[in-house]
Amino acid sequence: MGYAKTASTETRPWGAFTVLAEGPRYKVKRIVVKPQGRLSLQSHKHRSEHWTVAFGVATATVGDAVLTLTPGQSVDIALGERHRLENFAEVDLELIEVQFGDYLGEDDIVRYEDAYARV
């Protein structure tokens, strides 16, 4: 079984994530999105994702659908599907993300829109 050797947290303009576990074809992250934070509208060439909300209320765009997810609810994002995560609340949003694929690097992101002018 693969576990993260040291759980390190990486910060982003929208919040932060911590890798909790990883193996040859999977990675598990704890993601915290600050109030009013939003990730870029993006897709991935090498992985699918599964998001489960632990605390707060998530607004998840998956393809053409915009979903409101509360604690215990989840959504699957297929490989290549455009998606975005947003937190319109006044408290942190916490979720668990499970990635599956043949490459799980942070550079596997195709950005279509980004509030923080990242490419």
Phi and psi restraints in degrees (range 20) as a CNS / XPLOR table:
assign (resid 1 and name C) (resid 2 and name N)
       (resid 2 and name CA) (resid 2 and name C) 1.0 -98.1 20.0 2
assign (resid 2 and name N) (resid 2 and name CA)
       (resid 2 and name C) (resid 3 and name N) 1.0 131.7 20.0 2
assign (resid 2 and name C) (resid 3 and name N)
       (resid 3 and name CA) (resid 3 and name C) 1.0 -126.3 20.0 2
assign (resid 3 and name N) (resid 3 and name CA)
       (resid 3 and name C) (resid 4 and name N) 1.0 150.3 20.0 2
assign (resid 3 and name C) (resid 4 and name N)
       (resid 4 and name CA) (resid 4 and name C) 1.0 -64.9 20.0 2
assign (resid 4 and name N) (resid 4 and name CA)
       (resid 4 and name C) (resid 5 and name N) 1.0 130.5 20.0 2
assign (resid 4 and name C) (resid 5 and name N)
       (resid 5 and name CA) (resid 5 and name C) 1.0 -63.7 20.0 2
assign (resid 5 and name N) (resid 5 and name CA)
       (resid 5 and name C) (resid 6 and name N) 1.0 -45.8 20.0 2
assign (resid 5 and name C) (resid 6 and name N)
       (resid 6 and name CA) (resid 6 and name C) 1.0 -135.6 20.0 2
assign (resid 6 and name N) (resid 6 and name CA)
       (resid 6 and name C) (resid 7 and name N) 1.0 122.4 20.0 2
assign (resid 6 and name C) (resid 7 and name N)
       (resid 7 and name CA) (resid 7 and name C) 1.0 -74.3 20.0 2
assign (resid 7 and name N) (resid 7 and name CA)
       (resid 7 and name C) (resid 8 and name N) 1.0 100.8 20.0 2
assign (resid 7 and name C) (resid 8 and name N)
       (resid 8 and name CA) (resid 8 and name C) 1.0 -104.7 20.0 2
assign (resid 8 and name N) (resid 8 and name CA)
       (resid 8 and name C) (resid 9 and name N) 1.0 142.7 20.0 2
assign (resid 8 and name C) (resid 9 and name N)
       (resid 9 and name CA) (resid 9 and name C) 1.0 -102.5 20.0 2
assign (resid 9 and name N) (resid 9 and name CA)
       (resid 9 and name C) (resid 10 and name N) 1.0 132.2 20.0 2
assign (resid 9 and name C) (resid 10 and name N)
       (resid 10 and name CA) (resid 10 and name C) 1.0 -110.1 20.0 2
assign (resid 10 and name N) (resid 10 and name CA)
       (resid 10 and name C) (resid 11 and name N) 1.0 132.4 20.0 2
assign (resid 10 and name C) (resid 11 and name N)
       (resid 11 and name CA) (resid 11 and name C) 1.0 -93.6 20.0 2
assign (resid 11 and name N) (resid 11 and name CA)
       (resid 11 and name C) (resid 12 and name N) 1.0 150.5 20.0 2
assign (resid 11 and name C) (resid 12 and name N)
       (resid 12 and name CA) (resid 12 and name C) 1.0 -135.7 20.0 2
assign (resid 12 and name N) (resid 12 and name CA)
       (resid 12 and name C) (resid 13 and name N) 1.0 167.2 20.0 2
assign (resid 12 and name C) (resid 13 and name N)
       (resid 13 and name CA) (resid 13 and name C) 1.0 -58.7 20.0 2
assign (resid 13 and name N) (resid 13 and name CA)
       (resid 13 and name C) (resid 14 and name N) 1.0 -28.7 20.0 2
assign (resid 13 and name C) (resid 14 and name N)
       (resid 14 and name CA) (resid 14 and name C) 1.0 -90.2 20.0 2
assign (resid 14 and name N) (resid 14 and name CA)
       (resid 14 and name C) (resid 15 and name N) 1.0 -12.1 20.0 2
assign (resid 14 and name C) (resid 15 and name N)
       (resid 15 and name CA) (resid 15 and name C) 1.0 157.1 20.0 2
assign (resid 15 and name N) (resid 15 and name CA)
       (resid 15 and name C) (resid 16 and name N) 1.0 -127.6 20.0 2
assign (resid 15 and name C) (resid 16 and name N)
       (resid 16 and name CA) (resid 16 and name C) 1.0 -161.3 20.0 2
assign (resid 16 and name N) (resid 16 and name CA)
       (resid 16 and name C) (resid 17 and name N) 1.0 163.7 20.0 2
assign (resid 16 and name C) (resid 17 and name N)
       (resid 17 and name CA) (resid 17 and name C) 1.0 -140.5 20.0 2
assign (resid 17 and name N) (resid 17 and name CA)
       (resid 17 and name C) (resid 18 and name N) 1.0 152.7 20.0 2
assign (resid 17 and name C) (resid 18 and name N)
       (resid 18 and name CA) (resid 18 and name C) 1.0 -127.7 20.0 2
assign (resid 18 and name N) (resid 18 and name CA)
       (resid 18 and name C) (resid 19 and name N) 1.0 128.7 20.0 2
assign (resid 18 and name C) (resid 19 and name N)
       (resid 19 and name CA) (resid 19 and name C) 1.0 -79.6 20.0 2
assign (resid 19 and name N) (resid 19 and name CA)
       (resid 19 and name C) (resid 20 and name N) 1.0 119.3 20.0 2
assign (resid 19 and name C) (resid 20 and name N)
       (resid 20 and name CA) (resid 20 and name C) 1.0 -92.7 20.0 2
assign (resid 20 and name N) (resid 20 and name CA)
       (resid 20 and name C) (resid 21 and name N) 1.0 -35.0 20.0 2
assign (resid 20 and name C) (resid 21 and name N)
       (resid 21 and name CA) (resid 21 and name C) 1.0 -159.4 20.0 2
assign (resid 21 and name N) (resid 21 and name CA)
       (resid 21 and name C) (resid 22 and name N) 1.0 151.9 20.0 2
assign (resid 21 and name C) (resid 22 and name N)
       (resid 22 and name CA) (resid 22 and name C) 1.0 -156.6 20.0 2
assign (resid 22 and name N) (resid 22 and name CA)
       (resid 22 and name C) (resid 23 and name N) 1.0 153.1 20.0 2
assign (resid 22 and name C) (resid 23 and name N)
       (resid 23 and name CA) (resid 23 and name C) 1.0 -142.7 20.0 2
assign (resid 23 and name N) (resid 23 and name CA)
       (resid 23 and name C) (resid 24 and name N) 1.0 -168.7 20.0 2
assign (resid 23 and name C) (resid 24 and name N)
       (resid 24 and name CA) (resid 24 and name C) 1.0 -60.2 20.0 2
assign (resid 24 and name N) (resid 24 and name CA)
       (resid 24 and name C) (resid 25 and name N) 1.0 -32.2 20.0 2
assign (resid 24 and name C) (resid 25 and name N)
       (resid 25 and name CA) (resid 25 and name C) 1.0 -131.1 20.0 2
assign (resid 25 and name N) (resid 25 and name CA)
       (resid 25 and name C) (resid 26 and name N) 1.0 14.7 20.0 2
assign (resid 25 and name C) (resid 26 and name N)
       (resid 26 and name CA) (resid 26 and name C) 1.0 -145.9 20.0 2
assign (resid 26 and name N) (resid 26 and name CA)
       (resid 26 and name C) (resid 27 and name N) 1.0 156.5 20.0 2
assign (resid 26 and name C) (resid 27 and name N)
       (resid 27 and name CA) (resid 27 and name C) 1.0 -146.6 20.0 2
assign (resid 27 and name N) (resid 27 and name CA)
       (resid 27 and name C) (resid 28 and name N) 1.0 138.0 20.0 2
assign (resid 27 and name C) (resid 28 and name N)
       (resid 28 and name CA) (resid 28 and name C) 1.0 -117.3 20.0 2
assign (resid 28 and name N) (resid 28 and name CA)
       (resid 28 and name C) (resid 29 and name N) 1.0 126.5 20.0 2
assign (resid 28 and name C) (resid 29 and name N)
       (resid 29 and name CA) (resid 29 and name C) 1.0 -124.1 20.0 2
assign (resid 29 and name N) (resid 29 and name CA)
       (resid 29 and name C) (resid 30 and name N) 1.0 148.9 20.0 2
assign (resid 29 and name C) (resid 30 and name N)
       (resid 30 and name CA) (resid 30 and name C) 1.0 -101.3 20.0 2
assign (resid 30 and name N) (resid 30 and name CA)
       (resid 30 and name C) (resid 31 and name N) 1.0 120.8 20.0 2
assign (resid 30 and name C) (resid 31 and name N)
       (resid 31 and name CA) (resid 31 and name C) 1.0 -112.6 20.0 2
assign (resid 31 and name N) (resid 31 and name CA)
       (resid 31 and name C) (resid 32 and name N) 1.0 133.0 20.0 2
assign (resid 31 and name C) (resid 32 and name N)
       (resid 32 and name CA) (resid 32 and name C) 1.0 -120.3 20.0 2
assign (resid 32 and name N) (resid 32 and name CA)
       (resid 32 and name C) (resid 33 and name N) 1.0 121.7 20.0 2
assign (resid 32 and name C) (resid 33 and name N)
       (resid 33 and name CA) (resid 33 and name C) 1.0 -108.3 20.0 2
assign (resid 33 and name N) (resid 33 and name CA)
       (resid 33 and name C) (resid 34 and name N) 1.0 122.8 20.0 2
assign (resid 33 and name C) (resid 34 and name N)
       (resid 34 and name CA) (resid 34 and name C) 1.0 -64.1 20.0 2
assign (resid 34 and name N) (resid 34 and name CA)
       (resid 34 and name C) (resid 35 and name N) 1.0 158.4 20.0 2
assign (resid 34 and name C) (resid 35 and name N)
       (resid 35 and name CA) (resid 35 and name C) 1.0 -54.0 20.0 2
assign (resid 35 and name N) (resid 35 and name CA)
       (resid 35 and name C) (resid 36 and name N) 1.0 132.9 20.0 2
assign (resid 35 and name C) (resid 36 and name N)
       (resid 36 and name CA) (resid 36 and name C) 1.0 69.3 20.0 2
assign (resid 36 and name N) (resid 36 and name CA)
       (resid 36 and name C) (resid 37 and name N) 1.0 11.5 20.0 2
assign (resid 36 and name C) (resid 37 and name N)
       (resid 37 and name CA) (resid 37 and name C) 1.0 -82.0 20.0 2
assign (resid 37 and name N) (resid 37 and name CA)
       (resid 37 and name C) (resid 38 and name N) 1.0 153.2 20.0 2
assign (resid 37 and name C) (resid 38 and name N)
       (resid 38 and name CA) (resid 38 and name C) 1.0 -149.9 20.0 2
assign (resid 38 and name N) (resid 38 and name CA)
       (resid 38 and name C) (resid 39 and name N) 1.0 133.4 20.0 2
assign (resid 38 and name C) (resid 39 and name N)
       (resid 39 and name CA) (resid 39 and name C) 1.0 -81.1 20.0 2
assign (resid 39 and name N) (resid 39 and name CA)
       (resid 39 and name C) (resid 40 and name N) 1.0 163.4 20.0 2
assign (resid 39 and name C) (resid 40 and name N)
       (resid 40 and name CA) (resid 40 and name C) 1.0 -67.7 20.0 2
assign (resid 40 and name N) (resid 40 and name CA)
       (resid 40 and name C) (resid 41 and name N) 1.0 153.6 20.0 2
assign (resid 40 and name C) (resid 41 and name N)
       (resid 41 and name CA) (resid 41 and name C) 1.0 -73.9 20.0 2
assign (resid 41 and name N) (resid 41 and name CA)
       (resid 41 and name C) (resid 42 and name N) 1.0 120.4 20.0 2
assign (resid 41 and name C) (resid 42 and name N)
       (resid 42 and name CA) (resid 42 and name C) 1.0 -147.9 20.0 2
assign (resid 42 and name N) (resid 42 and name CA)
       (resid 42 and name C) (resid 43 and name N) 1.0 171.7 20.0 2
assign (resid 42 and name C) (resid 43 and name N)
       (resid 43 and name CA) (resid 43 and name C) 1.0 -144.3 20.0 2
assign (resid 43 and name N) (resid 43 and name CA)
       (resid 43 and name C) (resid 44 and name N) 1.0 170.2 20.0 2
assign (resid 43 and name C) (resid 44 and name N)
       (resid 44 and name CA) (resid 44 and name C) 1.0 -129.9 20.0 2
assign (resid 44 and name N) (resid 44 and name CA)
       (resid 44 and name C) (resid 45 and name N) 1.0 140.3 20.0 2
assign (resid 44 and name C) (resid 45 and name N)
       (resid 45 and name CA) (resid 45 and name C) 1.0 -87.3 20.0 2
assign (resid 45 and name N) (resid 45 and name CA)
       (resid 45 and name C) (resid 46 and name N) 1.0 -19.3 20.0 2
assign (resid 45 and name C) (resid 46 and name N)
       (resid 46 and name CA) (resid 46 and name C) 1.0 -124.2 20.0 2
assign (resid 46 and name N) (resid 46 and name CA)
       (resid 46 and name C) (resid 47 and name N) 1.0 -0.6 20.0 2
assign (resid 46 and name C) (resid 47 and name N)
       (resid 47 and name CA) (resid 47 and name C) 1.0 -147.4 20.0 2
assign (resid 47 and name N) (resid 47 and name CA)
       (resid 47 and name C) (resid 48 and name N) 1.0 154.1 20.0 2
assign (resid 47 and name C) (resid 48 and name N)
       (resid 48 and name CA) (resid 48 and name C) 1.0 -105.7 20.0 2
assign (resid 48 and name N) (resid 48 and name CA)
       (resid 48 and name C) (resid 49 and name N) 1.0 166.6 20.0 2
assign (resid 48 and name C) (resid 49 and name N)
       (resid 49 and name CA) (resid 49 and name C) 1.0 -138.3 20.0 2
assign (resid 49 and name N) (resid 49 and name CA)
       (resid 49 and name C) (resid 50 and name N) 1.0 154.9 20.0 2
assign (resid 49 and name C) (resid 50 and name N)
       (resid 50 and name CA) (resid 50 and name C) 1.0 -132.8 20.0 2
assign (resid 50 and name N) (resid 50 and name CA)
       (resid 50 and name C) (resid 51 and name N) 1.0 122.8 20.0 2
assign (resid 50 and name C) (resid 51 and name N)
       (resid 51 and name CA) (resid 51 and name C) 1.0 -109.5 20.0 2
assign (resid 51 and name N) (resid 51 and name CA)
       (resid 51 and name C) (resid 52 and name N) 1.0 133.0 20.0 2
assign (resid 51 and name C) (resid 52 and name N)
       (resid 52 and name CA) (resid 52 and name C) 1.0 -125.6 20.0 2
assign (resid 52 and name N) (resid 52 and name CA)
       (resid 52 and name C) (resid 53 and name N) 1.0 125.1 20.0 2
assign (resid 52 and name C) (resid 53 and name N)
       (resid 53 and name CA) (resid 53 and name C) 1.0 -77.8 20.0 2
assign (resid 53 and name N) (resid 53 and name CA)
       (resid 53 and name C) (resid 54 and name N) 1.0 130.1 20.0 2
assign (resid 53 and name C) (resid 54 and name N)
       (resid 54 and name CA) (resid 54 and name C) 1.0 -101.7 20.0 2
assign (resid 54 and name N) (resid 54 and name CA)
       (resid 54 and name C) (resid 55 and name N) 1.0 -37.1 20.0 2
assign (resid 54 and name C) (resid 55 and name N)
       (resid 55 and name CA) (resid 55 and name C) 1.0 -152.6 20.0 2
assign (resid 55 and name N) (resid 55 and name CA)
       (resid 55 and name C) (resid 56 and name N) 1.0 138.1 20.0 2
assign (resid 55 and name C) (resid 56 and name N)
       (resid 56 and name CA) (resid 56 and name C) 1.0 95.7 20.0 2
assign (resid 56 and name N) (resid 56 and name CA)
       (resid 56 and name C) (resid 57 and name N) 1.0 -168.2 20.0 2
assign (resid 56 and name C) (resid 57 and name N)
       (resid 57 and name CA) (resid 57 and name C) 1.0 -127.3 20.0 2
assign (resid 57 and name N) (resid 57 and name CA)
       (resid 57 and name C) (resid 58 and name N) 1.0 122.9 20.0 2
assign (resid 57 and name C) (resid 58 and name N)
       (resid 58 and name CA) (resid 58 and name C) 1.0 -101.4 20.0 2
assign (resid 58 and name N) (resid 58 and name CA)
       (resid 58 and name C) (resid 59 and name N) 1.0 141.4 20.0 2
assign (resid 58 and name C) (resid 59 and name N)
       (resid 59 and name CA) (resid 59 and name C) 1.0 -106.3 20.0 2
assign (resid 59 and name N) (resid 59 and name CA)
       (resid 59 and name C) (resid 60 and name N) 1.0 114.9 20.0 2
assign (resid 59 and name C) (resid 60 and name N)
       (resid 60 and name CA) (resid 60 and name C) 1.0 -114.8 20.0 2
assign (resid 60 and name N) (resid 60 and name CA)
       (resid 60 and name C) (resid 61 and name N) 1.0 122.8 20.0 2
assign (resid 60 and name C) (resid 61 and name N)
       (resid 61 and name CA) (resid 61 and name C) 1.0 -97.0 20.0 2
assign (resid 61 and name N) (resid 61 and name CA)
       (resid 61 and name C) (resid 62 and name N) 1.0 123.3 20.0 2
assign (resid 61 and name C) (resid 62 and name N)
       (resid 62 and name CA) (resid 62 and name C) 1.0 -133.3 20.0 2
assign (resid 62 and name N) (resid 62 and name CA)
       (resid 62 and name C) (resid 63 and name N) 1.0 108.9 20.0 2
assign (resid 62 and name C) (resid 63 and name N)
       (resid 63 and name CA) (resid 63 and name C) 1.0 63.9 20.0 2
assign (resid 63 and name N) (resid 63 and name CA)
       (resid 63 and name C) (resid 64 and name N) 1.0 -126.0 20.0 2
assign (resid 63 and name C) (resid 64 and name N)
       (resid 64 and name CA) (resid 64 and name C) 1.0 -92.8 20.0 2
assign (resid 64 and name N) (resid 64 and name CA)
       (resid 64 and name C) (resid 65 and name N) 1.0 -4.5 20.0 2
assign (resid 64 and name C) (resid 65 and name N)
       (resid 65 and name CA) (resid 65 and name C) 1.0 -91.5 20.0 2
assign (resid 65 and name N) (resid 65 and name CA)
       (resid 65 and name C) (resid 66 and name N) 1.0 140.7 20.0 2
assign (resid 65 and name C) (resid 66 and name N)
       (resid 66 and name CA) (resid 66 and name C) 1.0 -116.4 20.0 2
assign (resid 66 and name N) (resid 66 and name CA)
       (resid 66 and name C) (resid 67 and name N) 1.0 117.6 20.0 2
assign (resid 66 and name C) (resid 67 and name N)
       (resid 67 and name CA) (resid 67 and name C) 1.0 -114.0 20.0 2
assign (resid 67 and name N) (resid 67 and name CA)
       (resid 67 and name C) (resid 68 and name N) 1.0 146.1 20.0 2
assign (resid 67 and name C) (resid 68 and name N)
       (resid 68 and name CA) (resid 68 and name C) 1.0 -106.1 20.0 2
assign (resid 68 and name N) (resid 68 and name CA)
       (resid 68 and name C) (resid 69 and name N) 1.0 120.8 20.0 2
assign (resid 68 and name C) (resid 69 and name N)
       (resid 69 and name CA) (resid 69 and name C) 1.0 -117.4 20.0 2
assign (resid 69 and name N) (resid 69 and name CA)
       (resid 69 and name C) (resid 70 and name N) 1.0 133.6 20.0 2
assign (resid 69 and name C) (resid 70 and name N)
       (resid 70 and name CA) (resid 70 and name C) 1.0 -113.2 20.0 2
assign (resid 70 and name N) (resid 70 and name CA)
       (resid 70 and name C) (resid 71 and name N) 1.0 171.7 20.0 2
assign (resid 70 and name C) (resid 71 and name N)
       (resid 71 and name CA) (resid 71 and name C) 1.0 -50.6 20.0 2
assign (resid 71 and name N) (resid 71 and name CA)
       (resid 71 and name C) (resid 72 and name N) 1.0 131.9 20.0 2
assign (resid 71 and name C) (resid 72 and name N)
       (resid 72 and name CA) (resid 72 and name C) 1.0 92.7 20.0 2
assign (resid 72 and name N) (resid 72 and name CA)
       (resid 72 and name C) (resid 73 and name N) 1.0 -15.8 20.0 2
assign (resid 72 and name C) (resid 73 and name N)
       (resid 73 and name CA) (resid 73 and name C) 1.0 -89.4 20.0 2
assign (resid 73 and name N) (resid 73 and name CA)
       (resid 73 and name C) (resid 74 and name N) 1.0 153.4 20.0 2
assign (resid 73 and name C) (resid 74 and name N)
       (resid 74 and name CA) (resid 74 and name C) 1.0 -143.4 20.0 2
assign (resid 74 and name N) (resid 74 and name CA)
       (resid 74 and name C) (resid 75 and name N) 1.0 168.9 20.0 2
assign (resid 74 and name C) (resid 75 and name N)
       (resid 75 and name CA) (resid 75 and name C) 1.0 -147.9 20.0 2
assign (resid 75 and name N) (resid 75 and name CA)
       (resid 75 and name C) (resid 76 and name N) 1.0 146.1 20.0 2
assign (resid 75 and name C) (resid 76 and name N)
       (resid 76 and name CA) (resid 76 and name C) 1.0 -102.1 20.0 2
assign (resid 76 and name N) (resid 76 and name CA)
       (resid 76 and name C) (resid 77 and name N) 1.0 137.9 20.0 2
assign (resid 76 and name C) (resid 77 and name N)
       (resid 77 and name CA) (resid 77 and name C) 1.0 -117.4 20.0 2
assign (resid 77 and name N) (resid 77 and name CA)
       (resid 77 and name C) (resid 78 and name N) 1.0 114.2 20.0 2
assign (resid 77 and name C) (resid 78 and name N)
       (resid 78 and name CA) (resid 78 and name C) 1.0 -71.9 20.0 2
assign (resid 78 and name N) (resid 78 and name CA)
       (resid 78 and name C) (resid 79 and name N) 1.0 155.7 20.0 2
assign (resid 78 and name C) (resid 79 and name N)
       (resid 79 and name CA) (resid 79 and name C) 1.0 -53.7 20.0 2
assign (resid 79 and name N) (resid 79 and name CA)
       (resid 79 and name C) (resid 80 and name N) 1.0 128.9 20.0 2
assign (resid 79 and name C) (resid 80 and name N)
       (resid 80 and name CA) (resid 80 and name C) 1.0 84.3 20.0 2
assign (resid 80 and name N) (resid 80 and name CA)
       (resid 80 and name C) (resid 81 and name N) 1.0 -6.0 20.0 2
assign (resid 80 and name C) (resid 81 and name N)
       (resid 81 and name CA) (resid 81 and name C) 1.0 -81.9 20.0 2
assign (resid 81 and name N) (resid 81 and name CA)
       (resid 81 and name C) (resid 82 and name N) 1.0 135.7 20.0 2
assign (resid 81 and name C) (resid 82 and name N)
       (resid 82 and name CA) (resid 82 and name C) 1.0 -70.0 20.0 2
assign (resid 82 and name N) (resid 82 and name CA)
       (resid 82 and name C) (resid 83 and name N) 1.0 137.8 20.0 2
assign (resid 82 and name C) (resid 83 and name N)
       (resid 83 and name CA) (resid 83 and name C) 1.0 -155.1 20.0 2
assign (resid 83 and name N) (resid 83 and name CA)
       (resid 83 and name C) (resid 84 and name N) 1.0 160.4 20.0 2
assign (resid 83 and name C) (resid 84 and name N)
       (resid 84 and name CA) (resid 84 and name C) 1.0 -153.7 20.0 2
assign (resid 84 and name N) (resid 84 and name CA)
       (resid 84 and name C) (resid 85 and name N) 1.0 149.0 20.0 2
assign (resid 84 and name C) (resid 85 and name N)
       (resid 85 and name CA) (resid 85 and name C) 1.0 -121.1 20.0 2
assign (resid 85 and name N) (resid 85 and name CA)
       (resid 85 and name C) (resid 86 and name N) 1.0 133.0 20.0 2
assign (resid 85 and name C) (resid 86 and name N)
       (resid 86 and name CA) (resid 86 and name C) 1.0 -136.7 20.0 2
assign (resid 86 and name N) (resid 86 and name CA)
       (resid 86 and name C) (resid 87 and name N) 1.0 151.8 20.0 2
assign (resid 86 and name C) (resid 87 and name N)
       (resid 87 and name CA) (resid 87 and name C) 1.0 -126.4 20.0 2
assign (resid 87 and name N) (resid 87 and name CA)
       (resid 87 and name C) (resid 88 and name N) 1.0 101.0 20.0 2
assign (resid 87 and name C) (resid 88 and name N)
       (resid 88 and name CA) (resid 88 and name C) 1.0 -89.1 20.0 2
assign (resid 88 and name N) (resid 88 and name CA)
       (resid 88 and name C) (resid 89 and name N) 1.0 -1.8 20.0 2
assign (resid 88 and name C) (resid 89 and name N)
       (resid 89 and name CA) (resid 89 and name C) 1.0 -81.5 20.0 2
assign (resid 89 and name N) (resid 89 and name CA)
       (resid 89 and name C) (resid 90 and name N) 1.0 176.7 20.0 2
assign (resid 89 and name C) (resid 90 and name N)
       (resid 90 and name CA) (resid 90 and name C) 1.0 -99.9 20.0 2
assign (resid 90 and name N) (resid 90 and name CA)
       (resid 90 and name C) (resid 91 and name N) 1.0 7.8 20.0 2
assign (resid 90 and name C) (resid 91 and name N)
       (resid 91 and name CA) (resid 91 and name C) 1.0 -127.2 20.0 2
assign (resid 91 and name N) (resid 91 and name CA)
       (resid 91 and name C) (resid 92 and name N) 1.0 160.2 20.0 2
assign (resid 91 and name C) (resid 92 and name N)
       (resid 92 and name CA) (resid 92 and name C) 1.0 -58.9 20.0 2
assign (resid 92 and name N) (resid 92 and name CA)
       (resid 92 and name C) (resid 93 and name N) 1.0 146.4 20.0 2
assign (resid 92 and name C) (resid 93 and name N)
       (resid 93 and name CA) (resid 93 and name C) 1.0 -102.9 20.0 2
assign (resid 93 and name N) (resid 93 and name CA)
       (resid 93 and name C) (resid 94 and name N) 1.0 128.5 20.0 2
assign (resid 93 and name C) (resid 94 and name N)
       (resid 94 and name CA) (resid 94 and name C) 1.0 -120.0 20.0 2
assign (resid 94 and name N) (resid 94 and name CA)
       (resid 94 and name C) (resid 95 and name N) 1.0 133.6 20.0 2
assign (resid 94 and name C) (resid 95 and name N)
       (resid 95 and name CA) (resid 95 and name C) 1.0 -145.7 20.0 2
assign (resid 95 and name N) (resid 95 and name CA)
       (resid 95 and name C) (resid 96 and name N) 1.0 162.6 20.0 2
assign (resid 95 and name C) (resid 96 and name N)
       (resid 96 and name CA) (resid 96 and name C) 1.0 -106.8 20.0 2
assign (resid 96 and name N) (resid 96 and name CA)
       (resid 96 and name C) (resid 97 and name N) 1.0 128.2 20.0 2
assign (resid 96 and name C) (resid 97 and name N)
       (resid 97 and name CA) (resid 97 and name C) 1.0 -113.2 20.0 2
assign (resid 97 and name N) (resid 97 and name CA)
       (resid 97 and name C) (resid 98 and name N) 1.0 129.8 20.0 2
assign (resid 97 and name C) (resid 98 and name N)
       (resid 98 and name CA) (resid 98 and name C) 1.0 -114.5 20.0 2
assign (resid 98 and name N) (resid 98 and name CA)
       (resid 98 and name C) (resid 99 and name N) 1.0 120.6 20.0 2
assign (resid 98 and name C) (resid 99 and name N)
       (resid 99 and name CA) (resid 99 and name C) 1.0 -101.7 20.0 2
assign (resid 99 and name N) (resid 99 and name CA)
       (resid 99 and name C) (resid 100 and name N) 1.0 141.0 20.0 2
assign (resid 99 and name C) (resid 100 and name N)
       (resid 100 and name CA) (resid 100 and name C) 1.0 -129.8 20.0 2
assign (resid 100 and name N) (resid 100 and name CA)
       (resid 100 and name C) (resid 101 and name N) 1.0 133.4 20.0 2
assign (resid 100 and name C) (resid 101 and name N)
       (resid 101 and name CA) (resid 101 and name C) 1.0 165.7 20.0 2
assign (resid 101 and name N) (resid 101 and name CA)
       (resid 101 and name C) (resid 102 and name N) 1.0 178.9 20.0 2
assign (resid 101 and name C) (resid 102 and name N)
       (resid 102 and name CA) (resid 102 and name C) 1.0 -88.2 20.0 2
assign (resid 102 and name N) (resid 102 and name CA)
       (resid 102 and name C) (resid 103 and name N) 1.0 -10.5 20.0 2
assign (resid 102 and name C) (resid 103 and name N)
       (resid 103 and name CA) (resid 103 and name C) 1.0 -147.6 20.0 2
assign (resid 103 and name N) (resid 103 and name CA)
       (resid 103 and name C) (resid 104 and name N) 1.0 128.8 20.0 2
assign (resid 103 and name C) (resid 104 and name N)
       (resid 104 and name CA) (resid 104 and name C) 1.0 -122.9 20.0 2
assign (resid 104 and name N) (resid 104 and name CA)
       (resid 104 and name C) (resid 105 and name N) 1.0 22.4 20.0 2
assign (resid 104 and name C) (resid 105 and name N)
       (resid 105 and name CA) (resid 105 and name C) 1.0 -69.1 20.0 2
assign (resid 105 and name N) (resid 105 and name CA)
       (resid 105 and name C) (resid 106 and name N) 1.0 153.5 20.0 2
assign (resid 105 and name C) (resid 106 and name N)
       (resid 106 and name CA) (resid 106 and name C) 1.0 -66.5 20.0 2
assign (resid 106 and name N) (resid 106 and name CA)
       (resid 106 and name C) (resid 107 and name N) 1.0 -16.0 20.0 2
assign (resid 106 and name C) (resid 107 and name N)
       (resid 107 and name CA) (resid 107 and name C) 1.0 -86.3 20.0 2
assign (resid 107 and name N) (resid 107 and name CA)
       (resid 107 and name C) (resid 108 and name N) 1.0 3.2 20.0 2
assign (resid 107 and name C) (resid 108 and name N)
       (resid 108 and name CA) (resid 108 and name C) 1.0 -87.2 20.0 2
assign (resid 108 and name N) (resid 108 and name CA)
       (resid 108 and name C) (resid 109 and name N) 1.0 61.6 20.0 2
assign (resid 108 and name C) (resid 109 and name N)
       (resid 109 and name CA) (resid 109 and name C) 1.0 -133.6 20.0 2
assign (resid 109 and name N) (resid 109 and name CA)
       (resid 109 and name C) (resid 110 and name N) 1.0 125.3 20.0 2
assign (resid 109 and name C) (resid 110 and name N)
       (resid 110 and name CA) (resid 110 and name C) 1.0 -104.6 20.0 2
assign (resid 110 and name N) (resid 110 and name CA)
       (resid 110 and name C) (resid 111 and name N) 1.0 113.5 20.0 2
assign (resid 110 and name C) (resid 111 and name N)
       (resid 111 and name CA) (resid 111 and name C) 1.0 -95.4 20.0 2
assign (resid 111 and name N) (resid 111 and name CA)
       (resid 111 and name C) (resid 112 and name N) 1.0 134.0 20.0 2
assign (resid 111 and name C) (resid 112 and name N)
       (resid 112 and name CA) (resid 112 and name C) 1.0 -106.1 20.0 2
assign (resid 112 and name N) (resid 112 and name CA)
       (resid 112 and name C) (resid 113 and name N) 1.0 -35.0 20.0 2
assign (resid 112 and name C) (resid 113 and name N)
       (resid 113 and name CA) (resid 113 and name C) 1.0 -144.5 20.0 2
assign (resid 113 and name N) (resid 113 and name CA)
       (resid 113 and name C) (resid 114 and name N) 1.0 141.6 20.0 2
assign (resid 113 and name C) (resid 114 and name N)
       (resid 114 and name CA) (resid 114 and name C) 1.0 -149.2 20.0 2
assign (resid 114 and name N) (resid 114 and name CA)
       (resid 114 and name C) (resid 115 and name N) 1.0 124.3 20.0 2
assign (resid 114 and name C) (resid 115 and name N)
       (resid 115 and name CA) (resid 115 and name C) 1.0 -69.7 20.0 2
assign (resid 115 and name N) (resid 115 and name CA)
       (resid 115 and name C) (resid 116 and name N) 1.0 -14.9 20.0 2
assign (resid 115 and name C) (resid 116 and name N)
       (resid 116 and name CA) (resid 116 and name C) 1.0 -110.4 20.0 2
assign (resid 116 and name N) (resid 116 and name CA)
       (resid 116 and name C) (resid 117 and name N) 1.0 14.0 20.0 2
assign (resid 116 and name C) (resid 117 and name N)
       (resid 117 and name CA) (resid 117 and name C) 1.0 59.3 20.0 2
assign (resid 117 and name N) (resid 117 and name CA)
       (resid 117 and name C) (resid 118 and name N) 1.0 31.7 20.0 2
assign (resid 117 and name C) (resid 118 and name N)
       (resid 118 and name CA) (resid 118 and name C) 1.0 -85.8 20.0 2
assign (resid 118 and name N) (resid 118 and name CA)
       (resid 118 and name C) (resid 119 and name N) 1.0 153.8 20.0 2
